[in-house]
Amino acid sequence: MTRFLIGALIAANMAGASPALAQNDFYTAKGFLTACTDTEPTRQGICAGIVAGFIARDGMSHSTKAICRPEGVTNAESVSAVTRFIKANPQLGASRIGNILFLALPNAYPCPLAGKKIP
């Protein structure tokens, strides 16, 4: 967890220092998709940190987990799951990325007792 927090702080610091990053909106599904499909390493790192933080938070703040990511699945694969979800649901482009993560990650990695997958 400490490594994640340090990585998030470094990514946030780098984002503030880069004018190109300031133009990206990581807070909407459309902005997240644009940033996370870019080849710029800092953007990819920020995307990975957002997704990793969300998955880690799921395990800490709920009595029942909503995301059951299998062992061995990488953060890059989880970011890809989110970007695929956004591409499959373009009508959600203006939605806040936190809401999208609540939909995309449990859909990609459902828990056995969490209910049905979202189409």
MOPAC internal coordinates of N, CA, C and O (Angstrom, degrees):
PM7 1SCF
backbone

  N    0.0000 0     0.00 0     0.00 0    0    0    0
  C    1.4504 1     0.00 0     0.00 0    1    0    0
  C    1.5312 1   110.19 1     0.00 0    2    1    0
  O    1.2310 1   120.95 1   142.18 1    3    2    1
  N    1.3284 1   115.79 1   -37.82 1    3    2    1
  C    1.4624 1   119.63 1   179.59 1    5    3    2
  C    1.5268 1   110.63 1   -63.05 1    6    5    3
  O    1.2310 1   120.47 1   138.78 1    7    6    5
  N    1.3474 1   116.72 1   -41.22 1    7    6    5
  C    1.4633 1   119.99 1   178.61 1    9    7    6
  C    1.5205 1   110.73 1   -61.03 1   10    9    7
  O    1.2310 1   120.64 1   139.70 1   11   10    9
  N    1.3388 1   116.38 1   -40.30 1   11   10    9
  C    1.4628 1   119.74 1   179.27 1   13   11   10
  C    1.5264 1   110.52 1   -63.16 1   14   13   11
  O    1.2310 1   120.14 1   134.54 1   15   14   13
  N    1.3294 1   117.35 1   -45.46 1   15   14   13
  C    1.4639 1   120.48 1  -179.43 1   17   15   14
  C    1.5171 1   111.80 1   -62.65 1   18   17   15
  O    1.2310 1   120.44 1   138.76 1   19   18   17
  N    1.3165 1   116.77 1   -41.24 1   19   18   17
  C    1.4645 1   120.42 1   177.89 1   21   19   18
  C    1.5260 1   109.69 1   -64.15 1   22   21   19
  O    1.2310 1   120.37 1   136.18 1   23   22   21
  N    1.3422 1   116.90 1   -43.82 1   23   22   21
  C    1.4647 1   120.86 1   178.04 1   25   23   22
  C    1.5147 1   112.24 1   -61.58 1   26   25   23
  O    1.2310 1   120.71 1   139.23 1   27   26   25
  N    1.3300 1   116.25 1   -40.77 1   27   26   25
  C    1.4657 1   120.11 1   178.94 1   29   27   26
  C    1.5234 1   110.96 1   -65.35 1   30   29   27
  O    1.2310 1   120.21 1   139.97 1   31   30   29
  N    1.3248 1   117.20 1   -40.03 1   31   30   29
  C    1.4643 1   120.17 1   178.22 1   33   31   30
  C    1.5285 1   111.57 1   -65.60 1   34   33   31
  O    1.2310 1   120.70 1   139.04 1   35   34   33
  N    1.3232 1   116.28 1   -40.96 1   35   34   33
  C    1.4688 1   119.82 1   177.93 1   37   35   34
  C    1.5252 1   109.73 1   -64.18 1   38   37   35
  O    1.2310 1   120.23 1   134.98 1   39   38   37
  N    1.3362 1   117.16 1   -45.02 1   39   38   37
  C    1.4654 1   120.82 1  -179.77 1   41   39   38
  C    1.5262 1   110.59 1   -62.56 1   42   41   39
  O    1.2310 1   120.31 1   138.33 1   43   42   41
  N    1.3275 1   117.01 1   -41.67 1   43   42   41
  C    1.4665 1   119.94 1   178.94 1   45   43   42
  C    1.5185 1   111.01 1   -64.24 1   46   45   43
  O    1.2310 1   120.71 1   139.58 1   47   46   45
  N    1.3314 1   116.24 1   -40.42 1   47   46   45
  C    1.4532 1   120.60 1   178.34 1   49   47   46
  C    1.5305 1   110.74 1   -63.93 1   50   49   47
  O    1.2310 1   120.43 1   136.50 1   51   50   49
  N    1.3285 1   116.78 1   -43.50 1   51   50   49
  C    1.4548 1   120.82 1   179.36 1   53   51   50
  C    1.5260 1   111.05 1   -65.82 1   54   53   51
  O    1.2310 1   120.63 1   142.94 1   55   54   53
  N    1.3150 1   116.39 1   -37.06 1   55   54   53
  C    1.4647 1   120.08 1   179.86 1   57   55   54
  C    1.5194 1   110.45 1   -63.81 1   58   57   55
  O    1.2310 1   120.45 1   141.10 1   59   58   57
  N    1.2962 1   116.74 1   -38.90 1   59   58   57
  C    1.4532 1   120.22 1   178.95 1   61   59   58
  C    1.5171 1   112.30 1   -69.14 1   62   61   59
  O    1.2310 1   120.31 1   155.39 1   63   62   61
  N    1.3231 1   117.01 1   -24.61 1   63   62   61
  C    1.4544 1   120.52 1  -177.29 1   65   63   62
  C    1.5272 1   112.90 1   -89.24 1   66   65   63
  O    1.2310 1   120.03 1   169.55 1   67   66   65
  N    1.3147 1   117.54 1   -10.45 1   67   66   65
  C    1.4612 1   120.34 1  -175.13 1   69   67   66
  C    1.5217 1   111.44 1  -108.10 1   70   69   67
  O    1.2310 1   119.34 1   -65.28 1   71   70   69
  N    1.3307 1   118.86 1   114.72 1   71   70   69
  C    1.4540 1   120.93 1   178.41 1   73   71   70
  C    1.5241 1   112.41 1   -60.20 1   74   73   71
  O    1.2310 1   119.93 1   146.05 1   75   74   73
  N    1.3328 1   117.74 1   -33.95 1   75   74   73
  C    1.4625 1   120.49 1   179.58 1   77   75   74
  C    1.5261 1   110.81 1   -64.30 1   78   77   75
  O    1.2310 1   120.63 1   142.27 1   79   78   77
  N    1.3269 1   116.40 1   -37.73 1   79   78   77
  C    1.4582 1   119.63 1   179.57 1   81   79   78
  C    1.5155 1   111.70 1   -70.24 1   82   81   79
  O    1.2310 1   120.24 1   149.43 1   83   82   81
  N    1.2971 1   117.14 1   -30.57 1   83   82   81
  C    1.4586 1   120.09 1  -179.51 1   85   83   82
  C    1.5188 1   110.82 1   -63.94 1   86   85   83
  O    1.2310 1   119.93 1   155.23 1   87   86   85
  N    1.3284 1   117.74 1   -24.77 1   87   86   85
  C    1.4551 1   120.90 1   179.64 1   89   87   86
  C    1.5173 1   111.91 1   -76.21 1   90   89   87
  O    1.2310 1   119.11 1   162.77 1   91   90   89
  N    1.3157 1   119.31 1   -17.23 1   91   90   89
  C    1.4582 1   122.09 1  -179.52 1   93   91   90
  C    1.5134 1   110.84 1   -88.65 1   94   93   91
  O    1.2310 1   121.65 1   -38.67 1   95   94   93
  N    1.3087 1   114.45 1   141.33 1   95   94   93
  C    1.4527 1   121.84 1   178.45 1   97   95   94
  C    1.5208 1   107.70 1  -107.19 1   98   97   95
  O    1.2310 1   120.26 1   -78.85 1   99   98   97
  N    1.3154 1   117.10 1   101.15 1   99   98   97
  C    1.4552 1   121.28 1  -179.88 1  101   99   98
  C    1.5234 1   111.59 1   -79.60 1  102  101   99
  O    1.2310 1   119.73 1   178.48 1  103  102  101
  N    1.3223 1   118.13 1    -1.52 1  103  102  101
  C    1.4541 1   121.23 1  -172.47 1  105  103  102
  C    1.5167 1   114.00 1   -91.88 1  106  105  103
  O    1.2310 1   119.79 1   168.02 1  107  106  105
  N    1.3296 1   118.00 1   -11.98 1  107  106  105
  C    1.4663 1   120.69 1   176.62 1  109  107  106
  C    1.5177 1   109.01 1  -113.46 1  110  109  107
  O    1.2310 1   121.07 1   -20.18 1  111  110  109
  N    1.3254 1   115.56 1   159.82 1  111  110  109
  C    1.4629 1   119.95 1   178.46 1  113  111  110
  C    1.5193 1   110.88 1   -60.37 1  114  113  111
  O    1.2310 1   120.34 1   136.46 1  115  114  113
  N    1.3170 1   116.95 1   -43.54 1  115  114  113
  C    1.4695 1   120.60 1  -179.07 1  117  115  114
  C    1.5264 1   111.01 1   -63.68 1  118  117  115
  O    1.2310 1   119.86 1   135.22 1  119  118  117
  N    1.3314 1   117.88 1   -44.78 1  119  118  117
  C    1.4595 1   121.47 1   178.68 1  121  119  118
  C    1.5160 1   112.26 1   -65.20 1  122  121  119
  O    1.2310 1   120.82 1   139.55 1  123  122  121
  N    1.3240 1   116.03 1   -40.45 1  123  122  121
  C    1.4618 1   121.23 1   178.33 1  125  123  122
  C    1.5242 1   109.94 1   -62.44 1  126  125  123
  O    1.2310 1   120.65 1   135.07 1  127  126  125
  N    1.3381 1   116.37 1   -44.93 1  127  126  125
  C    1.4599 1   120.99 1   178.86 1  129  127  126
  C    1.5240 1   111.11 1   -60.66 1  130  129  127
  O    1.2310 1   120.59 1   134.45 1  131  130  129
  N    1.3147 1   116.47 1   -45.55 1  131  130  129
  C    1.4671 1   120.86 1   179.44 1  133  131  130
  C    1.5264 1   110.61 1   -60.58 1  134  133  131
  O    1.2310 1   120.44 1   132.83 1  135  134  133
  N    1.3158 1   116.76 1   -47.17 1  135  134  133
  C    1.4665 1   120.78 1  -177.90 1  137  135  134
  C    1.5219 1   112.13 1   -68.27 1  138  137  135
  O    1.2310 1   120.36 1   139.08 1  139  138  137
  N    1.3100 1   116.91 1   -40.92 1  139  138  137
  C    1.4658 1   120.33 1  -173.35 1  141  139  138
  C    1.5178 1   113.45 1   -79.14 1  142  141  139
  O    1.2310 1   119.94 1   164.81 1  143  142  141
  N    1.3130 1   117.72 1   -15.19 1  143  142  141
  C    1.4626 1   120.25 1   176.06 1  145  143  142
  C    1.5236 1   110.96 1   -99.32 1  146  145  143
  O    1.2310 1   120.42 1  -177.19 1  147  146  145
  N    1.3216 1   116.80 1     2.81 1  147  146  145
  C    1.4629 1   122.72 1   176.33 1  149  147  146
  C    1.5260 1   108.12 1   -76.91 1  150  149  147
  O    1.2310 1   120.06 1   -24.46 1  151  150  149
  N    1.3088 1   117.50 1   155.54 1  151  150  149
  C    1.4669 1   120.93 1   179.44 1  153  151  150
  C    1.5272 1   112.57 1   -89.04 1  154  153  151
  O    1.2310 1   119.62 1   176.77 1  155  154  153
  N    1.3134 1   118.33 1    -3.23 1  155  154  153
  C    1.4657 1   122.72 1  -178.06 1  157  155  154
  C    1.5289 1   109.00 1   -70.09 1  158  157  155
  O    1.2310 1   119.12 1   -59.94 1  159  158  157
  N    1.3274 1   119.28 1   120.06 1  159  158  157
  C    1.4617 1   122.53 1  -174.36 1  161  159  158
  C    1.5284 1   114.85 1   -58.07 1  162  161  159
  O    1.2310 1   119.90 1   143.85 1  163  162  161
  N    1.3236 1   117.80 1   -36.15 1  163  162  161
  C    1.4602 1   119.08 1  -178.76 1  165  163  162
  C    1.5252 1   110.33 1   -65.22 1  166  165  163
  O    1.2310 1   120.37 1   137.83 1  167  166  165
  N    1.3215 1   116.90 1   -42.17 1  167  166  165
  C    1.4714 1   120.24 1   177.96 1  169  167  166
  C    1.5213 1   110.33 1   -62.67 1  170  169  167
  O    1.2310 1   120.38 1   135.78 1  171  170  169
  N    1.3188 1   116.87 1   -44.22 1  171  170  169
  C    1.4619 1   120.29 1   178.66 1  173  171  170
  C    1.5281 1   111.12 1   -61.12 1  174  173  171
  O    1.2310 1   120.72 1   141.27 1  175  174  173
  N    1.3393 1   116.23 1   -38.73 1  175  174  173
  C    1.4636 1   120.68 1   178.34 1  177  175  174
  C    1.5182 1   112.52 1   -65.43 1  178  177  175
  O    1.2310 1   120.70 1   140.26 1  179  178  177
  N    1.3193 1   116.27 1   -39.74 1  179  178  177
  C    1.4630 1   119.95 1   178.44 1  181  179  178
  C    1.5291 1   109.32 1   -65.42 1  182  181  179
  O    1.2310 1   120.40 1   136.23 1  183  182  181
  N    1.3289 1   116.83 1   -43.77 1  183  182  181
  C    1.4677 1   120.52 1   178.57 1  185  183  182
  C    1.5249 1   110.60 1   -59.73 1  186  185  183
  O    1.2310 1   120.64 1   133.56 1  187  186  185
  N    1.3225 1   116.39 1   -46.44 1  187  186  185
  C    1.4673 1   120.68 1   179.50 1  189  187  186
  C    1.5276 1   110.51 1   -61.21 1  190  189  187
  O    1.2310 1   120.28 1   139.91 1  191  190  189
  N    1.3238 1   117.08 1   -40.09 1  191  190  189
  C    1.4665 1   120.77 1   179.22 1  193  191  190
  C    1.5160 1   112.66 1   -66.02 1  194  193  191
  O    1.2310 1   120.37 1   139.96 1  195  194  193
  N    1.3202 1   116.90 1   -40.04 1  195  194  193
  C    1.4747 1   121.02 1   178.51 1  197  195  194
  C    1.5253 1   109.70 1   -62.33 1  198  197  195
  O    1.2310 1   120.59 1   132.45 1  199  198  197
  N    1.3239 1   116.48 1   -47.55 1  199  198  197
  C    1.4638 1   120.67 1  -178.59 1  201  199  198
  C    1.5312 1   110.88 1   -67.12 1  202  201  199
  O    1.2310 1   119.96 1   135.04 1  203  202  201
  N    1.3296 1   117.68 1   -44.96 1  203  202  201
  C    1.4707 1   120.93 1   179.60 1  205  203  202
  C    1.5164 1   110.97 1   -61.40 1  206  205  203
  O    1.2310 1   120.42 1   138.41 1  207  206  205
  N    1.3254 1   116.81 1   -41.59 1  207  206  205
  C    1.4652 1   120.35 1   178.39 1  209  207  206
  C    1.5135 1   112.21 1   -63.51 1  210  209  207
  O    1.2310 1   120.67 1   140.00 1  211  210  209
  N    1.3151 1   116.32 1   -40.00 1  211  210  209
  C    1.4586 1   120.52 1   179.34 1  213  211  210
  C    1.5279 1   110.58 1   -64.84 1  214  213  211
  O    1.2310 1   120.53 1   136.08 1  215  214  213
  N    1.3300 1   116.59 1   -43.92 1  215  214  213
  C    1.4655 1   120.13 1   179.27 1  217  215  214
  C    1.5276 1   110.72 1   -64.95 1  218  217  215
  O    1.2310 1   120.18 1   138.25 1  219  218  217
  N    1.3255 1   117.26 1   -41.75 1  219  218  217
  C    1.4660 1   120.90 1   178.82 1  221  219  218
  C    1.5216 1   110.72 1   -64.00 1  222  221  219
  O    1.2310 1   120.20 1   139.25 1  223  222  221
  N    1.3218 1   117.22 1   -40.75 1  223  222  221
  C    1.4560 1   121.95 1   179.46 1  225  223  222
  C    1.5242 1   111.09 1   -63.22 1  226  225  223
  O    1.2310 1   120.50 1   143.60 1  227  226  225
  N    1.3298 1   116.65 1   -36.40 1  227  226  225
  C    1.4622 1   120.52 1   179.53 1  229  227  226
  C    1.5197 1   111.06 1   -57.84 1  230  229  227
  O    1.2310 1   120.22 1   141.14 1  231  230  229
  N    1.3120 1   117.18 1   -38.86 1  231  230  229
  C    1.4498 1   120.68 1  -179.74 1  233  231  230
  C    1.5163 1   114.43 1   -75.31 1  234  233  231
  O    1.2310 1   120.12 1   164.81 1  235  234  233
  N    1.3313 1   117.37 1   -15.19 1  235  234  233
  C    1.4651 1   120.52 1  -175.57 1  237  235  234
  C    1.5149 1   114.16 1  -101.36 1  238  237  235
  O    1.2310 1   119.73 1   146.32 1  239  238  237
  N    1.3350 1   118.12 1   -33.68 1  239  238  237
  C    1.4526 1   118.59 1  -167.49 1  241  239  238
  C    1.5259 1   115.22 1  -106.16 1  242  241  239
  O    1.2310 1   119.64 1   179.98 1  243  242  241
  N    1.3038 1   118.30 1    -0.02 1  243  242  241
  C    1.4556 1   120.19 1   179.50 1  245  243  242
  C    1.5270 1   109.88 1  -119.84 1  246  245  243
  O    1.2310 1   120.95 1   -33.44 1  247  246  245
  N    1.3209 1   115.78 1   146.56 1  247  246  245
  C    1.4552 1   118.23 1   174.59 1  249  247  246
  C    1.5252 1   109.72 1   -73.62 1  250  249  247
  O    1.2310 1   120.15 1   153.31 1  251  250  249
  N    1.3257 1   117.31 1   -26.69 1  251  250  249
  C    1.4573 1   122.66 1   176.10 1  253  251  250
  C    1.5206 1   108.19 1  -120.57 1  254  253  251
  O    1.2310 1   120.58 1   -54.25 1  255  254  253
  N    1.3114 1   116.49 1   125.75 1  255  254  253
  C    1.4575 1   120.14 1   179.39 1  257  255  254
  C    1.5286 1   110.22 1   -71.18 1  258  257  255
  O    1.2310 1   120.59 1   -37.87 1  259  258  257
  N    1.3139 1   116.48 1   142.13 1  259  258  257
  C    1.4627 1   121.85 1   176.20 1  261  259  258
  C    1.5200 1   111.00 1  -100.27 1  262  261  259
  O    1.2310 1   120.28 1   158.44 1  263  262  261
  N    1.3352 1   117.07 1   -21.56 1  263  262  261
  C    1.4639 1   121.88 1  -176.18 1  265  263  262
  C    1.5327 1   108.59 1  -117.35 1  266  265  263
  O    1.2310 1   120.61 1   -59.10 1  267  266  265
  N    1.3128 1   116.44 1   120.90 1  267  266  265
  C    1.4670 1   121.29 1   178.27 1  269  267  266
  C    1.5226 1   108.42 1  -120.75 1  270  269  267
  O    1.2310 1   121.39 1  -104.09 1  271  270  269
  N    1.3237 1   114.95 1    75.91 1  271  270  269
  C    1.4585 1   120.91 1  -178.87 1  273  271  270
  C    1.5282 1   108.68 1   -72.92 1  274  273  271
  O    1.2310 1   119.99 1   -53.22 1  275  274  273
  N    1.3311 1   117.62 1   126.78 1  275  274  273
  C    1.4688 1   120.20 1  -179.25 1  277  275  274
  C    1.5256 1   112.25 1   -63.47 1  278  277  275
  O    1.2310 1   121.25 1   -26.44 1  279  278  277
  N    1.3207 1   115.21 1   153.56 1  279  278  277
  C    1.4681 1   121.18 1   174.73 1  281  279  278
  C    1.5164 1   108.84 1   -56.31 1  282  281  279
  O    1.2310 1   120.68 1   -39.62 1  283  282  281
  N    1.3129 1   116.30 1   140.38 1  283  282  281
  C    1.4451 1   121.03 1   175.63 1  285  283  282
  C    1.5192 1   115.47 1    90.26 1  286  285  283
  O    1.2310 1   120.17 1   168.70 1  287  286  285
  N    1.3384 1   117.28 1   -11.30 1  287  286  285
  C    1.4638 1   119.23 1   177.52 1  289  287  286
  C    1.5239 1   107.61 1   -75.81 1  290  289  287
  O    1.2310 1   120.48 1   -51.42 1  291  290  289
  N    1.3162 1   116.68 1   128.58 1  291  290  289
  C    1.4640 1   121.25 1  -176.54 1  293  291  290
  C    1.5234 1   111.02 1   -86.47 1  294  293  291
  O    1.2310 1   121.31 1   -15.15 1  295  294  293
  N    1.3333 1   115.10 1   164.85 1  295  294  293
  C    1.4612 1   119.80 1   174.63 1  297  295  294
  C    1.5181 1   111.16 1   -62.04 1  298  297  295
  O    1.2310 1   120.45 1   142.31 1  299  298  297
  N    1.3304 1   116.75 1   -37.69 1  299  298  297
  C    1.4656 1   120.22 1   178.59 1  301  299  298
  C    1.5317 1   110.48 1   -60.43 1  302  301  299
  O    1.2310 1   120.11 1   140.40 1  303  302  301
  N    1.3215 1   117.39 1   -39.60 1  303  302  301
  C    1.4701 1   121.10 1   177.26 1  305  303  302
  C    1.5282 1   111.01 1   -66.93 1  306  305  303
  O    1.2310 1   120.67 1   143.72 1  307  306  305
  N    1.3143 1   116.32 1   -36.28 1  307  306  305
  C    1.4696 1   119.67 1   178.19 1  309  307  306
  C    1.5209 1   111.17 1   -69.34 1  310  309  307
  O    1.2310 1   119.96 1   140.63 1  311  310  309
  N    1.3370 1   117.69 1   -39.37 1  311  310  309
  C    1.4672 1   121.05 1   175.27 1  313  311  310
  C    1.5315 1   108.86 1   -61.65 1  314  313  311
  O    1.2310 1   120.28 1   138.24 1  315  314  313
  N    1.3225 1   117.06 1   -41.76 1  315  314  313
  C    1.4653 1   120.90 1   178.17 1  317  315  314
  C    1.5239 1   111.27 1   -62.18 1  318  317  315
  O    1.2310 1   120.14 1   141.98 1  319  318  317
  N    1.3302 1   117.35 1   -38.02 1  319  318  317
  C    1.4672 1   120.38 1   177.69 1  321  319  318
  C    1.5253 1   110.35 1   -62.46 1  322  321  319
  O    1.2310 1   120.43 1   140.19 1  323  322  321
  N    1.3252 1   116.79 1   -39.81 1  323  322  321
  C    1.4678 1   120.67 1   179.23 1  325  323  322
  C    1.5257 1   110.28 1   -68.79 1  326  325  323
  O    1.2310 1   120.11 1   135.35 1  327  326  325
  N    1.3272 1   117.40 1   -44.65 1  327  326  325
  C    1.4639 1   119.16 1  -178.84 1  329  327  326
  C    1.5307 1   110.93 1   -65.81 1  330  329  327
  O    1.2310 1   119.69 1   143.94 1  331  330  329
  N    1.3338 1   118.19 1   -36.06 1  331  330  329
  C    1.4754 1   120.56 1   175.82 1  333  331  330
  C    1.5230 1   110.60 1   -62.73 1  334  333  331
  O    1.2310 1   120.65 1   139.34 1  335  334  333
  N    1.3331 1   116.36 1   -40.66 1  335  334  333
  C    1.4627 1   120.96 1   179.47 1  337  335  334
  C    1.5321 1   110.16 1   -62.85 1  338  337  335
  O    1.2310 1   120.56 1   136.23 1  339  338  337
  N    1.3236 1   116.53 1   -43.77 1  339  338  337
  C    1.4710 1   120.45 1   179.91 1  341  339  338
  C    1.5254 1   110.27 1   -64.27 1  342  341  339
  O    1.2310 1   120.35 1   136.35 1  343  342  341
  N    1.3268 1   116.94 1   -43.65 1  343  342  341
  C    1.4674 1   120.47 1   178.79 1  345  343  342
  C    1.5277 1   111.18 1   -62.36 1  346  345  343
  O    1.2310 1   120.29 1   143.20 1  347  346  345
  N    1.3250 1   117.04 1   -36.80 1  347  346  345
  C    1.4674 1   121.34 1  -179.52 1  349  347  346
  C    1.5276 1   112.29 1   -75.47 1  350  349  347
  O    1.2310 1   120.44 1   164.87 1  351  350  349
  N    1.3345 1   116.77 1   -15.13 1  351  350  349
  C    1.4643 1   121.76 1  -177.50 1  353  351  350
  C    1.5242 1   110.54 1  -130.88 1  354  353  351
  O    1.2310 1   119.78 1  -116.99 1  355  354  353
  N    1.3377 1   118.02 1    63.01 1  355  354  353
  C    1.4670 1   120.56 1  -174.89 1  357  355  354
  C    1.5291 1   113.76 1   -61.32 1  358  357  355
  O    1.2310 1   120.26 1   158.31 1  359  358  357
  N    1.3133 1   117.10 1   -21.69 1  359  358  357
  C    1.4627 1   120.19 1   178.37 1  361  359  358
  C    1.5313 1   111.89 1   -66.11 1  362  361  359
  O    1.2310 1   120.14 1   167.43 1  363  362  361
  N    1.3161 1   117.33 1   -12.57 1  363  362  361
  C    1.4706 1   121.88 1   179.59 1  365  363  362
  C    1.5283 1   112.17 1   -95.39 1  366  365  363
  O    1.2310 1   119.71 1  -169.24 1  367  366  365
  N    1.3090 1   118.16 1    10.76 1  367  366  365
  C    1.4644 1   122.40 1  -174.89 1  369  367  366
  C    1.5135 1   115.42 1   -55.28 1  370  369  367
  O    1.2310 1   119.81 1   145.73 1  371  370  369
  N    1.3222 1   117.97 1   -34.27 1  371  370  369
  C    1.4681 1   120.97 1  -179.17 1  373  371  370
  C    1.5307 1   112.59 1   -88.13 1  374  373  371
  O    1.2310 1   120.31 1   176.64 1  375  374  373
  N    1.3197 1   117.01 1    -3.36 1  375  374  373
  C    1.4712 1   120.93 1  -178.43 1  377  375  374
  C    1.5224 1   110.83 1   -70.73 1  378  377  375
  O    1.2310 1   121.13 1   -30.10 1  379  378  377
  N    1.3142 1   115.43 1   149.90 1  379  378  377
  C    1.4660 1   120.61 1   177.30 1  381  379  378
  C    1.5263 1   109.54 1   -65.74 1  382  381  379
  O    1.2310 1   120.70 1   -38.64 1  383  382  381
  N    1.3173 1   116.26 1   141.36 1  383  382  381
  C    1.4570 1   120.38 1  -175.78 1  385  383  382
  C    1.5301 1   111.87 1   -62.63 1  386  385  383
  O    1.2310 1   119.60 1   148.38 1  387  386  385
  N    1.3174 1   118.36 1   -31.62 1  387  386  385
  C    1.4652 1   120.07 1   176.82 1  389  387  386
  C    1.5195 1   111.96 1   -60.19 1  390  389  387
  O    1.2310 1   120.60 1   139.12 1  391  390  389
  N    1.3334 1   116.46 1   -40.88 1  391  390  389
  C    1.4640 1   120.21 1   177.26 1  393  391  390
  C    1.5220 1   110.96 1   -66.52 1  394  393  391
  O    1.2310 1   120.69 1   141.69 1  395  394  393
  N    1.3257 1   116.28 1   -38.31 1  395  394  393
  C    1.4632 1   120.42 1   179.33 1  397  395  394
  C    1.5299 1   110.35 1   -65.66 1  398  397  395
  O    1.2310 1   120.32 1   139.39 1  399  398  397
  N    1.3261 1   116.99 1   -40.61 1  399  398  397
  C    1.4641 1   120.07 1   178.56 1  401  399  398
  C    1.5218 1   110.76 1   -62.89 1  402  401  399
  O    1.2310 1   120.13 1   143.56 1  403  402  401
  N    1.3474 1   117.37 1   -36.44 1  403  402  401
  C    1.4636 1   121.61 1   177.00 1  405  403  402
  C    1.5251 1   111.28 1   -62.41 1  406  405  403
  O    1.2310 1   120.11 1   151.87 1  407  406  405
  N    1.3158 1   117.40 1   -28.13 1  407  406  405
  C    1.4636 1   121.68 1   178.81 1  409  407  406
  C    1.5267 1   112.30 1   -90.83 1  410  409  407
  O    1.2310 1   120.50 1   132.39 1  411  410  409
  N    1.3310 1   116.64 1   -47.61 1  411  410  409
  C    1.4610 1   121.41 1  -170.72 1  413  411  410
  C    1.5289 1   113.77 1   -70.96 1  414  413  411
  O    1.2310 1   119.85 1   134.57 1  415  414  413
  N    1.3237 1   117.90 1   -45.43 1  415  414  413
  C    1.4635 1   119.39 1  -173.65 1  417  415  414
  C    1.5293 1   113.45 1   -71.51 1  418  417  415
  O    1.2310 1   118.72 1   136.25 1  419  418  417
  N    1.3411 1   120.04 1   -43.75 1  419  418  417
  C    1.4685 1   118.08 1   174.46 1  421  419  418
  C    1.5362 1   111.92 1   -64.74 1  422  421  419
  O    1.2310 1   120.39 1   151.21 1  423  422  421
  N    1.3288 1   116.87 1   -28.79 1  423  422  421
  C    1.4536 1   120.49 1   176.72 1  425  423  422
  C    1.5312 1   110.69 1   -68.63 1  426  425  423
  O    1.2310 1   120.58 1   139.14 1  427  426  425
  N    1.3247 1   116.50 1   -40.86 1  427  426  425
  C    1.4658 1   121.44 1   179.94 1  429  427  426
  C    1.5236 1   112.00 1   -75.29 1  430  429  427
  O    1.2310 1   120.44 1   143.57 1  431  430  429
  N    1.3285 1   116.77 1   -36.43 1  431  430  429
  C    1.4619 1   122.05 1  -175.28 1  433  431  430
  C    1.5326 1   109.91 1  -131.62 1  434  433  431
  O    1.2310 1   120.19 1  -111.38 1  435  434  433
  N    1.3259 1   117.25 1    68.62 1  435  434  433
  C    1.4667 1   119.42 1  -176.26 1  437  435  434
  C    1.5224 1   112.21 1   -70.44 1  438  437  435
  O    1.2310 1   121.14 1   -30.48 1  439  438  437
  N    1.3033 1   115.42 1   149.52 1  439  438  437
  C    1.4580 1   121.11 1   173.48 1  441  439  438
  C    1.5344 1   107.85 1   -88.02 1  442  441  439
  O    1.2310 1   119.99 1   -31.26 1  443  442  441
  N    1.2931 1   117.62 1   148.74 1  443  442  441
  C    1.4669 1   120.44 1  -175.44 1  445  443  442
  C    1.5387 1   114.45 1   -54.88 1  446  445  443
  O    1.2310 1   119.75 1   144.00 1  447  446  445
  N    1.3087 1   118.08 1   -36.00 1  447  446  445
  C    1.4565 1   121.23 1  -176.89 1  449  447  446
  C    1.5217 1   113.69 1  -104.22 1  450  449  447
  O    1.2310 1   119.94 1  -170.59 1  451  450  449
  N    1.3207 1   117.72 1     9.41 1  451  450  449
  C    1.4569 1   120.83 1  -174.32 1  453  451  450
  C    1.5157 1   113.44 1   -84.04 1  454  453  451
  O    1.2310 1   119.32 1   176.58 1  455  454  453
  N    1.3159 1   118.91 1    -3.42 1  455  454  453
  C    1.4566 1   120.17 1   179.70 1  457  455  454
  C    1.5046 1   112.59 1   104.81 1  458  457  455
  O    1.2310 1   121.04 1    15.33 1  459  458  457
  N    1.3101 1   115.61 1  -164.67 1  459  458  457
  C    1.4559 1   121.66 1  -174.99 1  461  459  458
  C    1.5081 1   111.51 1   -81.60 1  462  461  459
  O    1.2310 1   121.62 1   -23.96 1  463  462  461
  N    1.3306 1   114.51 1   156.04 1  463  462  461
  C    1.4658 1   121.08 1   174.49 1  465  463  462
  C    1.5203 1   109.05 1   -73.14 1  466  465  463
  O    1.2310 1   121.04 1   -31.44 1  467  466  465
  N    1.3167 1   115.61 1   148.56 1  467  466  465
  C    1.4590 1   121.41 1   176.98 1  469  467  466
  C    1.5170 1   107.28 1   -82.48 1  470  469  467
  O    1.2310 1   120.04 1   -49.23 1  471  470  469
  N    1.3510 1   117.54 1   130.77 1  471  470  469
  C    1.4783 1   118.51 1  -178.12 1  473  471  470
  C    1.5081 1   112.86 1   -65.13 1  474  473  471
  O    1.2310 1   120.10 1   180.00 1  475  474  473

